[in-house]
Amino acid sequence: MEHKAFAGTAPSLIKLGACLLYELLTLIAIVFVSAGLFLWLFGDASYGFKRLLLQLYLWGVIGAYFVWCWLKSGQTLAMQAWKIKLLDQHNQLLSLKVAVLRYALASMSFMLCGIGFLWAIIDKERLFLHDRLLQCRLVLPSVDVTQHS
């Protein structure tokens, strides 16, 4: 069994912003492919129930991407590029429950003009509001210690 302990500092606001921009590019690609598949299978979704279904489907696909990445390695593609890792208060990867809650809270924050993301500007530890509430944090790992038992 492999145990990893990470200790690190919070990323700067500039690094967080750059990571968010990179994340946006990744999400554009995911949404483009996913919407194309949906439209190919179900046809026009410009209005009515199909439009709502498409929106819910895309929200679910994006959520699956984030939750899977956070559970698997604590890093999305953008977070890997910027060497940022998501950990809980015990320096462990998130549980499924916390990862899903984080996605839901981040989604609500996004719908409220990004207020939870802007929270990092005033937070002394540069935590997003959803990370503050869920007791998790983004770190720049400075130590990667691997022990084999």
SERO-4910 file (N, C-alpha, C, O; in steps of 0.05 Angstrom, whole numbers):
BEGIN
 pado doro    nc1    nc2    nc3   cac1   cac2   cac3    cc1    cc2    cc3    oc1    oc2    oc3
  Met    A     17    -23      0      0      0      0     18     25      0     38     25     14
  Glu    A     10     45    -15     26     69    -18     13     92     -4    -11     98     -9
  His    A     28    106     13     18    130     27     34    154     18     59    152     17
  Lys    A     21    176     11     35    200      4     27    222     22      4    226     28
  Ala    A     47    237     32     42    260     49     52    285     34     75    285     25
  Phe    A     36    305     31     43    329     18     42    352     37     23    355     52
  Ala    A     62    368     37     62    393     52     68    415     32     85    411     14
  Gly    A     56    437     34     62    458     15     48    484     22     35    487     43
  Thr    A     53    504      5     42    530     10     19    535     -9     15    521    -29
  Ala    A      3    555     -3    -19    562    -20     -9    576    -45     10    591    -44
  Pro    A    -21    570    -68    -12    583    -93    -19    613    -92    -38    621    -79
  Ser    A     -4    628   -106    -10    657   -108    -36    662   -123    -45    644   -137
  Leu    A    -47    685   -120    -71    692   -135    -66    692   -165    -84    684   -180
  Ile    A    -43    699   -174    -36    699   -202    -36    670   -212    -46    664   -234
  Lys    A    -24    652   -197    -23    624   -204    -51    612   -204    -58    596   -222
  Leu    A    -68    619   -185    -95    610   -184   -111    619   -209   -126    604   -221
  Gly    A   -107    645   -215   -121    656   -239   -112    642   -264   -128    636   -282
  Ala    A    -86    638   -267    -76    624   -291    -86    596   -293    -93    586   -315
  Cys    A    -88    582   -270    -99    555   -270   -128    555   -278   -137    538   -292
  Leu    A   -143    575   -268   -172    577   -276   -175    581   -306   -193    570   -318
  Leu    A   -157    598   -317   -159    602   -346   -153    577   -362   -166    570   -381
  Tyr    A   -132    562   -353   -125    537   -366   -149    517   -363   -155    503   -381
  Glu    A   -161    517   -339   -184    500   -334   -206    506   -353   -220    488   -363
  Leu    A   -210    532   -359   -231    540   -377   -227    528   -405   -246    519   -418
  Leu    A   -202    528   -414   -196    517   -440   -202    487   -441   -212    476   -461
  Thr    A   -195    473   -419   -201    444   -417   -232    440   -418   -241    422   -431
  Leu    A   -246    456   -403   -275    453   -402   -288    459   -429   -308    447   -436
  Ile    A   -278    479   -444   -289    484   -471   -287    459   -488   -306    452   -502
  Ala    A   -264    446   -487   -261    421   -503   -280    399   -494   -293    386   -510
  Ile    A   -282    396   -467   -300    375   -457   -329    381   -464   -344    363   -473
  Val    A   -338    406   -461   -365    414   -468   -370    411   -498   -392    402   -506
  Phe    A   -351    419   -514   -354    417   -543   -359    388   -552   -378    382   -567
  Val    A   -343    370   -542   -346    341   -549   -372    330   -538   -386    316   -552
  Ser    A   -377    336   -512   -401    325   -499   -427    336   -512   -446    321   -516
  Ala    A   -428    362   -518   -451    373   -531   -455    362   -559   -478    356   -567
  Gly    A   -433    358   -573   -435    346   -600   -447    318   -599   -463    311   -615
  Leu    A   -438    302   -579   -449    275   -576   -479    277   -569   -495    262   -581
  Phe    A   -486    294   -551   -514    297   -543   -531    305   -568   -552    293   -572
  Leu    A   -522    325   -583   -537    334   -606   -539    313   -628   -559    311   -642
  Trp    A   -518    298   -631   -517    276   -650   -538    255   -643   -552    244   -660
  Leu    A   -540    249   -617   -559    228   -608   -588    238   -607   -606    223   -614
  Phe    A   -592    263   -598   -619    272   -593   -629    295   -611   -652    303   -609
  Gly    A   -612    305   -628   -621    327   -646   -621    354   -632   -610    358   -611
  Asp    A   -634    373   -645   -635    401   -637   -644    403   -608   -664    391   -600
  Ala    A   -629    419   -592   -636    424   -564   -636    454   -559   -627    463   -538
  Ser    A   -648    469   -578   -648    498   -575   -668    509   -555   -665    531   -545
  Tyr    A   -688    493   -550   -709    503   -532   -724    480   -519   -720    457   -527
  Gly    A   -740    486   -499   -757    467   -486   -741    447   -468   -720    453   -458
  Phe    A   -753    424   -465   -743    404   -447   -715    394   -456   -698    389   -439
  Lys    A   -710    391   -482   -684    382   -491   -662    402   -483   -640    394   -477
  Arg    A   -668    427   -483   -648    447   -475   -641    444   -446   -617    444   -439
  Leu    A   -661    440   -429   -656    436   -401   -640    410   -397   -622    409   -381
  Leu    A   -648    389   -411   -634    364   -409   -605    366   -418   -587    355   -405
  Leu    A   -599    382   -439   -572    386   -448   -556    401   -427   -533    394   -421
  Gln    A   -568    421   -414   -554    437   -394   -547    419   -370   -525    420   -359
  Leu    A   -566    403   -361   -562    384   -339   -541    363   -346   -524    356   -329
  Tyr    A   -542    353   -370   -522    334   -380   -494    346   -379   -475    333   -369
  Leu    A   -491    370   -389   -465    383   -390   -455    389   -361   -431    386   -356
  Trp    A   -473    398   -344   -465    402   -316   -455    376   -303   -436    376   -288
  Gly    A   -469    354   -309   -461    328   -299   -434    318   -310   -418    307   -296
  Val    A   -430    323   -336   -405    315   -349   -381    330   -337   -361    318   -330
  Ile    A   -385    356   -334   -364    373   -322   -359    364   -293   -336    362   -284
  Gly    A   -380    359   -278   -378    349   -251   -363    323   -250   -346    319   -232
  Ala    A   -369    305   -268   -356    279   -268   -326    282   -273   -309    269   -261
  Tyr    A   -319    301   -291   -290    306   -297   -276    316   -271   -255    305   -264
  Phe    A   -288    336   -258   -275    347   -234   -273    327   -212   -252    323   -200
  Val    A   -295    314   -206   -296    295   -183   -277    272   -188   -262    264   -170
  Trp    A   -277    262   -212   -258    239   -219   -229    248   -215   -213    233   -204
  Cys    A   -222    272   -225   -195    281   -223   -187    286   -193   -166    278   -185
  Trp    A   -205    298   -178   -199    303   -150   -197    277   -134   -180    276   -116
  Leu    A   -213    257   -141   -211    232   -126   -186    216   -134   -173    203   -118
  Lys    A   -179    217   -160   -158    200   -170   -130    211   -162   -113    195   -153
  Ser    A   -126    237   -165    -99    248   -160    -99    275   -145    -78    284   -138
  Gly    A   -123    286   -141   -124    313   -129   -117    335   -148   -114    358   -140
  Gln    A   -115    328   -174   -108    348   -194   -123    344   -220   -125    321   -230
  Thr    A   -133    366   -231   -143    365   -258   -120    370   -277    -97    374   -268
  Leu    A   -125    370   -303   -103    374   -322    -90    401   -317    -66    403   -318
  Ala    A   -106    422   -313    -95    449   -308    -79    449   -282    -58    462   -281
  Met    A    -89    436   -262    -75    436   -236    -48    421   -238    -29    428   -225
  Gln    A    -47    400   -255    -22    386   -260     -2    405   -273     21    406   -266
  Ala    A    -11    420   -293      7    438   -308     18    460   -289     41    467   -292
  Trp    A      2    469   -270     10    490   -252     21    479   -225     27    494   -207
  Lys    A     22    452   -223     33    439   -200     17    447   -174     29    453   -154
  Ile    A     -9    446   -177    -27    453   -154    -42    427   -147    -50    412   -165
  Lys    A    -45    422   -122    -58    397   -113    -80    404    -93    -77    423    -77
  Leu    A   -103    390    -94   -125    393    -76   -124    372    -55   -124    348    -60
  Leu    A   -124    381    -29   -122    363     -7   -143    370     15   -152    393     16
  Asp    A   -149    351     31   -167    357     54   -150    366     78   -126    370     75
  Gln    A   -163    370    101   -149    381    124   -128    362    135   -112    370    152
  His    A   -129    336    127   -110    317    136    -88    310    115    -75    290    116
  Asn    A    -86    328     95    -67    325     73    -72    299     57    -54    286     47
  Gln    A    -97    292     55   -106    268     39   -123    278     16   -132    300     15
  Leu    A   -126    260     -4   -144    266    -26   -173    268    -15   -179    256      6
  Leu    A   -190    281    -29   -217    285    -20   -233    259    -21   -227    242    -37
  Ser    A   -252    256     -3   -271    234     -4   -291    240    -26   -293    263    -35
  Leu    A   -306    220    -34   -327    224    -55   -347    245    -46   -355    263    -62
  Lys    A   -356    244    -21   -376    263    -10   -365    291    -12   -380    309    -21
  Val    A   -341    296     -3   -330    323     -3   -325    333    -32   -330    356    -38
  Ala    A   -316    315    -49   -311    323    -77   -337    331    -91   -338    351   -105
  Val    A   -359    317    -86   -385    323    -98   -395    349    -86   -406    367   -100
  Leu    A   -393    352    -60   -401    377    -47   -385    401    -57   -396    423    -61
  Arg    A   -359    397    -61   -342    419    -71   -351    427    -99   -353    451   -104
  Tyr    A   -358    408   -116   -367    415   -143   -394    430   -141   -398    449   -155
  Ala    A   -412    420   -124   -438    433   -122   -435    462   -111   -448    480   -122
  Leu    A   -419    466    -91   -415    493    -80   -400    511    -99   -407    535   -102
  Ala    A   -381    500   -113   -366    516   -134   -385    524   -156   -384    546   -167
  Ser    A   -404    506   -163   -424    512   -184   -442    535   -175   -448    554   -191
  Met    A   -451    534   -150   -468    555   -140   -452    582   -139   -463    603   -145
  Ser    A   -427    580   -131   -410    604   -130   -408    616   -158   -410    641   -162
  Phe    A   -404    599   -178   -402    609   -206   -427    622   -215   -427    643   -229
  Met    A   -450    611   -207   -476    623   -215   -481    649   -200   -498    665   -209
  Leu    A   -467    653   -178   -470    678   -163   -447    697   -169   -436    710   -151
  Cys    A   -440    699   -195   -420    718   -205   -392    711   -193   -375    729   -191
  Gly    A   -387    687   -186   -361    679   -177   -353    688   -149   -329    689   -143
  Ile    A   -372    695   -133   -366    706   -106   -349    687    -89   -331    697    -75
  Gly    A   -353    662    -91   -337    643    -76   -309    641    -85   -291    635    -70
  Phe    A   -304    646   -111   -277    646   -122   -263    672   -115   -239    673   -108
  Leu    A   -278    694   -116   -267    720   -108   -260    722    -79   -243    738    -70
  Trp    A   -272    704    -63   -266    703    -34   -236    699    -29   -226    709     -9
  Ala    A   -222    685    -47   -193    680    -44   -177    706    -43   -155    706    -31
  Ile    A   -188    728    -53   -174    753    -53   -172    764    -24   -151    776    -17
  Ile    A   -193    760     -8   -192    770     19   -185    749     40   -179    756     63
  Asp    A   -185    724     32   -178    702     51   -148    702     56   -132    703     37
  Lys    A   -140    702     82   -112    703     89    -96    679     79    -72    681     75
  Glu    A   -110    656     75    -97    632     65   -102    628     35    -95    607     24
  Arg    A   -114    647     22   -121    647     -7   -139    622    -13   -135    609    -34
  Leu    A   -158    616      4   -176    594      0   -201    605    -14   -211    627     -8
  Phe    A   -213    589    -32   -239    595    -43   -259    590    -21   -254    575     -2
  Leu    A   -282    603    -22   -302    600     -1   -311    571      2   -314    562     25
  His    A   -315    557    -20   -323    529    -18   -301    512     -5   -307    492      9
  Asp    A   -276    519     -9   -254    504      5   -253    511     34   -248    493     51
  Arg    A   -258    536     41   -259    544     69   -282    529     84   -278    518    106
  Leu    A   -305    527     71   -328    513     83   -323    483     86   -332    471    106
  Leu    A   -310    471     67   -306    442     67   -280    434     79   -273    410     80
  Gln    A   -264    453     89   -238    447    101   -219    432     83   -207    412     91
  Cys    A   -217    442     58   -197    431     40   -182    455     29   -189    478     33
  Arg    A   -160    449     15   -144    471      5   -128    463    -20   -122    440    -24
  Leu    A   -121    483    -35   -103    480    -58    -75    486    -48    -70    507    -36
  Val    A    -56    469    -54    -28    473    -46     -9    469    -69    -15    455    -88
  Leu    A     14    481    -66     37    475    -83     54    456    -68     69    463    -49
  Pro    A     53    430    -75     68    410    -59     98    416    -59    110    420    -79
  Ser    A    109    417    -35    138    422    -32    152    396    -25    177    393    -29
  Val    A    137    377    -13    149    351     -5    131    329    -14    107    330    -10
  Asp    A    142    309    -27    127    285    -35    142    261    -24    162    252    -35
  Val    A    132    251     -2    145    229     12    128    204      7    104    204     13
  Thr    A    140    184     -5    126    159    -11    137    137      7    161    132      8
  Gln    A    119    123     21    127    101     38    112     76     28     89     77     21
  His    A    126     54     27    113     29     20    111     12     44    131      7     58
  Ser    A     87      2     50     83    -15     73     80    -44     64     76    -62     81
***
